[in-house]
Amino acid sequence: MRRLPILGSSGKQYWRSLGELQGSAEFEASLANEFPEGATEAPSGVSRRNFLSILGASAALATLAGCRRPEEKILPYAKAPEEVIPGNALYFATALPFAGTALGLLVESHEGRPTKIEGNPRHPDSLGATNLYAQATVLDLYDPDRSQHPLERGEKRTWAEASTFLASFGQGLRTSGGKGFAVLTGAHRSPTLAKQLAKLQEVLPQAKVYAYEPLSRQNVREGAKLAFGKLLEPVRDVAKARVIAAFDSDFLALEGSAIKHARGFAETRKLDQVQDAKNLSRLYVVESSMTVTGGAADHRLRMKSGEVAGFVFALAHELAQSHGITLDGDVLASLGAAKTTNGDKAAAWVKALAKDLAANKGQSLLLAGERQPASVHAVVNLLNLALGNVGATVKFVPAFDEASDGPESLLALTKAIDAKDVETLLVLGGNPVFDAPADAEFARAFGSLMTIHVGTHVNETAAVATWHLNQAHYLESWGDVVAEDGTASIIQPLIAPLYGGKSDIEVVAAVAGIQGSGYELVRATWKAGLLDVDFERKWRRALHDGFIDGTAHRDVLPEASTADLGAAIKATKAADDGFEVTFAPDVHAYDGRFANNGWLQELPDPIYKLTWGNAALISPATARELNVTDGEHVTVDVGSGRVSLPVIVAPGQADRSVALAIGQGRRQVGRVGKDIGVDVFPLRTSAGFGFVSGATVSKGPGTTNLPRTQEHFQMEGRQLVRETTSEELLADAQVIRKMDPISPPLLSLWHDWEYKGHRWGMAVDLSTCIGCAVCVVACQAENNIPVVGPDQVLLSREMHWLRIDRYFEGTQDDPVSVSQPMTCQHCENAPCEQVCPVAATTHGPEGLNDMVYNRCIGTKYCGNNCPYKVRRFNYFNFSKREITEQRKMQYNPDVTVRTRGVMEKCSFCVQRINEAKIAAKREGLDRVPTDNVVSACAQACPTGAITFGDLNDPNSTVVKKLSLQNELGYRLLDFLNVRPRITYLAKIRNLNPELESA
Amino acid sequence: MSAASAQYAIDIDERDPSKRAPLVLGQDASFPAVTDRVAKIVEEKTPRTWLLFLALAVSLALVLAGSLAKLVWDGLGLWGLNNGVFWAWDITGFVFWIGIGHAGTLISAILFLLRQKWRTSINRAAEAMTIFAVLAALIYPTFHVGRVWLLYWVFPLPNQMSMWPNFKSPLLWDVFAVSTYATVSVLFWFVGLVPDFATLRDRAKTKTRAIVYGILSLGWRGSHRHWLTYEKAYLIFAGLSTPLVLSVHTIVSFDFATSIIPGWHTTIFPPYFVAGAVFSGFAMVVTLMVICRKAFGLENLLTIRHLENMNKIILATGSMVGYAYGMEFFIAWYSGNEYERFAFINRAFGPYAWAYWSMISCNVLAPQLFWFKKLRRSIPVMFAVGIFVNIGMWFERFVIIVTSLHRDYLPSSWSYFRPSIWDISLFVGTFGLFFTLFLLFVRFFPVIAIAEVKGVMPEADPHHHPEADHAATEAAHA
């Protein structure tokens, strides 16, 4: 593990002194001295305090230069430096609220600037890993298109003016008791915000609070209500499952606490010895679009999202009829009426899946996708209960609050606006004018109000709001958030707000007439709550750890209470023969909030490798039916909404189901997101929020050149990803070995390199790589990799050092998908090293293939000679093109920013290796301690598929991971005698013998 | 005697097989006539046509300058290259031009050692063409690098970093090979020019010319000692250049042959490239000579026989190249290596099939016309074939480079390369440079090696009997 003090080998205490533990006065004083004037005012450093004076040259921020830094003590996670040392990074724990949970993070900070985000190994939802969006939020912090000041009807205002306005606004509201006032929030999970809103409603009894989230989890909660009669939320422990069935649920990448799910899934695929193949889990996925989860499946059944309900009902019925599962009579009857299985394959599945589930009671897990109707969730909940999974693989915890955040919320709000019950609206974050359901006509209603929008960007909502208040980014604010299992974290800022923004709790407090900064408000919440006794110590502990001990919920043991379920089942709309349209978050923009994030826009989507935009995914058969091919447009009509967008012919997509991604086609967005993608919200109504049938799809005019980083998805018969089934492996442990190609004796002209010290290497486990691509973004963040833009991606010049190759095998319609992370293999006998005329790429003494940027003159022969094509050339001054004053702050100071004309490639994070070696040397050690170095990709990976370390150290994780390398390991293109240093471990599928195809 | 046989269709005089057919025909078959014919081109008033062509060539050369300037200013991204196809038109152009240069060296050196007297009418122009082609070629390795301003690091110059360049790299061998080639070619050509410069000096009408040609002729007096030294030097150069004909393009082929990419990694490349170089070089010489002899009235010095001999070489080397194509396919299949097989199937039937079949028709089919005597003695046919061969040879390098790179081992990184306007403009511009230099050469330097041509005329033979050959010469009047 990288030299994060949490795993400091020297066993240092986290606390500096007993004085600190006791919170003595001396310690308080020393804290105040922790950042003495002299240390932070380094001439070239940009400390938090004087950053603003540097930026002030371009903005009239004279007022702020004179501000005194408020006495807010944030504590680093780490062992104690007496002062900030330029060049040494500090790590601070914080959390990111995301997708119905919280991601615990450790943020690396250089000289007071957050530069890289890692997971917090001790936080239950992150376990040291992150997802794409967490990695990318650090770039959002430095987005030059962020909102930099309050706006009143588009006119710039200062925060002084805004504060005055808020105060008077609040005052005015208080006199009328809040009549006509409403607040619209996202689906927040912040105890402090909840408290502020409660206080607001106390002070303004007539005020209403609405919640809306374009990716709403309302159906999950309603599903619990329909099954158990209570508002509960599921928390899964995938590691305990042997049979997993996911129904339209991308639970490994997007739904719920995906990182945790992925980690748990990886646990179920662990092989320490060949015999462990008997105990592998089996993942069944039923879905309409190929997702990351579908790619990892052992068995996959594609069907329209609208047909999933019928399938689930059939499965439940089968379990009840043939496997003794007890269900309520009314429910059973409804299931019998509503069940459908389209085709023999589906029927076979129902039988086989039911059998497998019944044989694994207490260690199976069923999940339904968040966009499936509540009845499906309810039935899945009942099945989990009846199969004994509740308490083992899935727990239920009380919902965070009773807020309903689905489309009906905005419909109600619009209704209230039209009825003049709401005249002023405070919008806390989000972009409802852009992402509201089409039938809510929210934009029209919004325009008629007096509105205040609090947000980090001037988005579509802010552009038409009366007042826009620039919000502090979560890395700049105090706050708190509760994860899906109840674990609470304090959000602490890493840097003072770059543009003086305020957090949502501060705005609400201001309106309610409550005094206090975010810091004080959060402290107050916790002082009055859980941390009341011995507050200061517990507060510091919470900041230090990144979570608050003891806040995880005790799970609730629900009982079936299905009074309304039968009716709901019968009312569930079944899919018809026509076209269906499904809505999913766009990989790049999510729900639209990341549309201006260059890293995410340029990230190839994990399945079809599309960058910079969205496309309609259509199955090959349907594409033939419509006579369209990649890039040609289709016109999609749902109700009165019409949208035209390019097609991707998507192997694995269900027939006559068009998958659309929401969040692109933003209109009010910065320089990155401008004119990117197509807005599909006009098609999304409240009745068809997750998916909708009855759509019309026709070949439309136009073609778009789709910037995709991979165009060929066949392996062309080449042994690139090796896989086998657990059955075959158990029968013959050498089955993978026997796939080695026949080659002549591999001789070399050169002597072998000798490694007496470290020998860095990597293992990539293809069984657990799900292809989620967080490693790609992590690498980009760590190594200052530039974003090149869509026109350069079209010319195949994207700069990602690490890429995930995805291949489809089997038939075009029902392919099996495999993904393979590909980066520089740091070959022992590197073809690139031999051909560089100026020796700009050489072999390092610890096994790395070193790329020496300042020696490279750019003949590009090394790139030609690399059989893996992992080298990236700076065809233009890409770095220069994306540099702004703000962007510079994110750059990792340990990594060179490359200029034009220079080749670059994965360096095995040599800066991290050197940092660890320097640290070891400083402590007088002759070796870097075991597992003290981890590459950015390995650190970010949620499943631990990538392991990095010292091959010469028998105790290192990577050597242990490679214990099965003789049976399962192989090197790519090893017949070329390049002797790569990355060993791939073959993919093992666990097939159900009763289901003939994968 | 029939008029047909009077054409001297073959090298040997039909009436007397021990006698070779004359290399200089008609009115020009005497020493003064030869001198006059060649020197006149240099001494006459600037022809309007020449000026026109020069203007055209210079404008293309300006396109070259502009393309290079913009390239250095903006970066290699102006070209169509990507992160898979790192070389395309640039190295195609490099190999194309270097290949063209090989004809001159072969004519100058190898044909000299093989005592092929007919070389004397073409060697001067061919050597000039070599030098200009090498200059055009050198543009590419210079400017295809990402950081041109640091290019000097490829040279083993002492430096503060204590860094040698990497001697394992074929690109570095290229540096040595091509610079040796350029140096030797220039010196050889210049040494050969000295007696002819002296001729021009002695005939100079203006002071400037006298001085310039005087300096260039290095004080040549035409004495026995000078001639002796000259002949020795010439022989040494020929000896040095002969291996260069084979080695330089072999080294260039090593850029590809020593790599591991399927389609590149093949031992056939050295002979294949050398044959191809001679092939394209001769095609260019034929094209240029056909124009020159017409434009400057050199038909008697540069006879059909000369052209026909060159066409025979074109046929021979073209057949070698065709054989190599076939062999590549056979070996790819025979090897059983799936990547090698795919590389060739992809060439013939993949997205670049249009380039591949252009190459085949131009390189394999076109020269086969030269089996027919009538066609190989026909000016229009040989002109067309010469052009086709050059087009075909450009495509050969393009096919080798781009089809091998765009689809190699991992299908995930397959792409399709398209040239940008700057790729094209740069290549067109190199023609501008080449033709500018060639036109200047033709105007200011003796385009045919006067002294050497005289050396192979019957009059040069000390045992020459004017009467015996008079009849032959008479019959040649036609």
HADDOCK unambig.tbl for C-alpha pairs under 7 A between the chains (distance, minus, plus):
assign (segid A and resid 710 and name CA) (segid B and resid 412 and name CA) 5.50 0.50 0.50
assign (segid A and resid 710 and name CA) (segid B and resid 413 and name CA) 6.38 0.50 0.50
assign (segid A and resid 711 and name CA) (segid B and resid 412 and name CA) 6.94 0.50 0.50
assign (segid A and resid 712 and name CA) (segid B and resid 411 and name CA) 5.81 0.50 0.50
assign (segid A and resid 712 and name CA) (segid B and resid 412 and name CA) 5.64 0.50 0.50
assign (segid A and resid 712 and name CA) (segid B and resid 414 and name CA) 6.69 0.50 0.50
assign (segid A and resid 713 and name CA) (segid B and resid 412 and name CA) 6.51 0.50 0.50
assign (segid A and resid 714 and name CA) (segid B and resid 411 and name CA) 6.93 0.50 0.50
assign (segid A and resid 715 and name CA) (segid B and resid 411 and name CA) 6.26 0.50 0.50
assign (segid A and resid 795 and name CA) (segid B and resid 82 and name CA) 6.19 0.50 0.50
assign (segid A and resid 796 and name CA) (segid B and resid 82 and name CA) 5.41 0.50 0.50
assign (segid A and resid 796 and name CA) (segid B and resid 83 and name CA) 6.15 0.50 0.50
assign (segid A and resid 797 and name CA) (segid B and resid 82 and name CA) 5.25 0.50 0.50
assign (segid A and resid 797 and name CA) (segid B and resid 83 and name CA) 5.49 0.50 0.50
assign (segid A and resid 805 and name CA) (segid B and resid 412 and name CA) 5.85 0.50 0.50
assign (segid A and resid 834 and name CA) (segid B and resid 168 and name CA) 5.76 0.50 0.50
assign (segid A and resid 834 and name CA) (segid B and resid 169 and name CA) 5.72 0.50 0.50
assign (segid A and resid 835 and name CA) (segid B and resid 168 and name CA) 6.55 0.50 0.50
assign (segid A and resid 835 and name CA) (segid B and resid 169 and name CA) 4.13 0.50 0.50
assign (segid A and resid 835 and name CA) (segid B and resid 170 and name CA) 6.30 0.50 0.50
assign (segid A and resid 836 and name CA) (segid B and resid 166 and name CA) 6.71 0.50 0.50
assign (segid A and resid 836 and name CA) (segid B and resid 169 and name CA) 5.78 0.50 0.50
assign (segid A and resid 837 and name CA) (segid B and resid 154 and name CA) 6.28 0.50 0.50
assign (segid A and resid 837 and name CA) (segid B and resid 165 and name CA) 5.92 0.50 0.50
assign (segid A and resid 837 and name CA) (segid B and resid 166 and name CA) 5.05 0.50 0.50
assign (segid A and resid 837 and name CA) (segid B and resid 169 and name CA) 5.17 0.50 0.50
assign (segid A and resid 837 and name CA) (segid B and resid 171 and name CA) 5.73 0.50 0.50
assign (segid A and resid 837 and name CA) (segid B and resid 172 and name CA) 5.25 0.50 0.50
assign (segid A and resid 838 and name CA) (segid B and resid 153 and name CA) 6.48 0.50 0.50
assign (segid A and resid 838 and name CA) (segid B and resid 154 and name CA) 5.70 0.50 0.50
assign (segid A and resid 838 and name CA) (segid B and resid 165 and name CA) 4.52 0.50 0.50
assign (segid A and resid 838 and name CA) (segid B and resid 166 and name CA) 5.37 0.50 0.50
assign (segid A and resid 839 and name CA) (segid B and resid 165 and name CA) 6.05 0.50 0.50
assign (segid A and resid 839 and name CA) (segid B and resid 166 and name CA) 5.09 0.50 0.50
assign (segid A and resid 857 and name CA) (segid B and resid 145 and name CA) 6.05 0.50 0.50
assign (segid A and resid 857 and name CA) (segid B and resid 146 and name CA) 5.68 0.50 0.50
assign (segid A and resid 857 and name CA) (segid B and resid 147 and name CA) 4.87 0.50 0.50
assign (segid A and resid 857 and name CA) (segid B and resid 150 and name CA) 6.17 0.50 0.50
assign (segid A and resid 857 and name CA) (segid B and resid 151 and name CA) 6.51 0.50 0.50
assign (segid A and resid 858 and name CA) (segid B and resid 145 and name CA) 4.67 0.50 0.50
assign (segid A and resid 858 and name CA) (segid B and resid 146 and name CA) 4.17 0.50 0.50
assign (segid A and resid 858 and name CA) (segid B and resid 147 and name CA) 6.06 0.50 0.50
assign (segid A and resid 859 and name CA) (segid B and resid 144 and name CA) 6.65 0.50 0.50
assign (segid A and resid 859 and name CA) (segid B and resid 145 and name CA) 4.54 0.50 0.50
assign (segid A and resid 859 and name CA) (segid B and resid 146 and name CA) 6.56 0.50 0.50
assign (segid A and resid 860 and name CA) (segid B and resid 86 and name CA) 6.04 0.50 0.50
assign (segid A and resid 863 and name CA) (segid B and resid 86 and name CA) 6.63 0.50 0.50
assign (segid A and resid 864 and name CA) (segid B and resid 84 and name CA) 6.85 0.50 0.50
assign (segid A and resid 864 and name CA) (segid B and resid 86 and name CA) 6.04 0.50 0.50
assign (segid A and resid 864 and name CA) (segid B and resid 405 and name CA) 6.95 0.50 0.50
assign (segid A and resid 865 and name CA) (segid B and resid 259 and name CA) 5.85 0.50 0.50
assign (segid A and resid 865 and name CA) (segid B and resid 260 and name CA) 6.23 0.50 0.50
assign (segid A and resid 865 and name CA) (segid B and resid 261 and name CA) 6.49 0.50 0.50
assign (segid A and resid 867 and name CA) (segid B and resid 261 and name CA) 6.82 0.50 0.50
assign (segid A and resid 867 and name CA) (segid B and resid 409 and name CA) 5.98 0.50 0.50
assign (segid A and resid 868 and name CA) (segid B and resid 409 and name CA) 6.92 0.50 0.50
assign (segid A and resid 868 and name CA) (segid B and resid 410 and name CA) 6.35 0.50 0.50
assign (segid A and resid 869 and name CA) (segid B and resid 84 and name CA) 6.09 0.50 0.50
assign (segid A and resid 869 and name CA) (segid B and resid 413 and name CA) 6.74 0.50 0.50
assign (segid A and resid 871 and name CA) (segid B and resid 83 and name CA) 6.97 0.50 0.50
assign (segid A and resid 872 and name CA) (segid B and resid 83 and name CA) 5.75 0.50 0.50
assign (segid A and resid 873 and name CA) (segid B and resid 83 and name CA) 6.48 0.50 0.50
assign (segid A and resid 875 and name CA) (segid B and resid 75 and name CA) 6.03 0.50 0.50
assign (segid A and resid 875 and name CA) (segid B and resid 76 and name CA) 5.16 0.50 0.50
assign (segid A and resid 875 and name CA) (segid B and resid 77 and name CA) 4.36 0.50 0.50
assign (segid A and resid 876 and name CA) (segid B and resid 74 and name CA) 6.84 0.50 0.50
assign (segid A and resid 876 and name CA) (segid B and resid 75 and name CA) 5.24 0.50 0.50
assign (segid A and resid 876 and name CA) (segid B and resid 76 and name CA) 6.67 0.50 0.50
assign (segid A and resid 876 and name CA) (segid B and resid 77 and name CA) 5.44 0.50 0.50
assign (segid A and resid 900 and name CA) (segid B and resid 75 and name CA) 6.89 0.50 0.50
assign (segid A and resid 900 and name CA) (segid B and resid 146 and name CA) 6.84 0.50 0.50
assign (segid A and resid 901 and name CA) (segid B and resid 146 and name CA) 3.46 0.50 0.50
assign (segid A and resid 901 and name CA) (segid B and resid 147 and name CA) 5.24 0.50 0.50
assign (segid A and resid 902 and name CA) (segid B and resid 146 and name CA) 6.25 0.50 0.50
